[in-house]
């Protein structure tokens, strides 16, 4: 089932919350705005769970990228950057 978008103001959402929740349960995405600016989206628990599943898959790659950033900084800290080291060649 394709989701349908519905846009409502915050005051309308407050007055019709039960109906909007029912719309979200049936697959609609309810966009809520305040003073004409979008501030929230009401979605079904099923749609939310699906989004969380996608997020956790991306979370693995994000964790790897974060680890690489930290590891790179740690490795740079291991290097001796002093300029007065003696080097013996051959």
N, C-alpha and C positions, 0 to 999 in steps of 0.2 A: 504494500500500500504506500503510495506516495504521500508525503506529508504536505499539508496545506499550511500556508502562513496566514496568521491573523494578527493584526496590529490594534492595540487598544491603549488608551491613556491609563495612567496609574489610578486615577479616581474611578474610572470605569472598571478596572481590574478589582479594586477594593469592593465595589458594589456588586460584582458578578463573579466573584472568585469560584464558587462552586461550579458554575457553568463553564468557566475557563479551564478549570481542572479537568472536567469531563471532556472538553474539547482536546486537551493535551493527551488524555488517556486514549482518545480515538485516533491519535496520530498527528494532530495539528501542532504547529509551533506557534505559541502565543507571544508576540513581541510586545513588551510593555514600555511605554515612553513616559517621560516626565518633562513637561514644558516643551514637548515636541522632539526631545532628544531620546534615543533608545537607551534604556538602562538595564533591561533584564529580558530573559526569554524563559517562558514556562514550557517545559517539555515533559513527556511521560517518563516514568521510571525506566521503562525498557529502552527508550532512546538514550537516557542518561547512562545506563549501564553499558550500552554499546559504545558511547563516547569514552567512557572510562577504560574499556577494553583496548580501544585504539591508543589511548593515552599511555597505558602501561606498556604497550609494545614499543612506543617511542621512548618511554622512560629508560629502557635498557640502553639505547643508543645515547641518550642524554647522560646517563651515568658513566658510560665509557668516555664520552667527550670530557666530562668533568674530571674523571680520573686522569686522563691524559694531560689536562691543563695543570693539575696539581703535581703529577709526576714530573712533568717538564720543569716546573719551578724547583722541585726538590733536586733533580739531577743537576740543574744549573748551580744550585747551592753547594753541591759536592765538589765542584771544580775549584782547584786552587788557582786563583787569578793574580797571585802576587807576581810582580815583574822581576824579582831578583832571584829566580831559580837558576841553578846551574844545570847545564845539560852536557852530558858526555856523549860525544859521537865517536863511534868505532873504537 
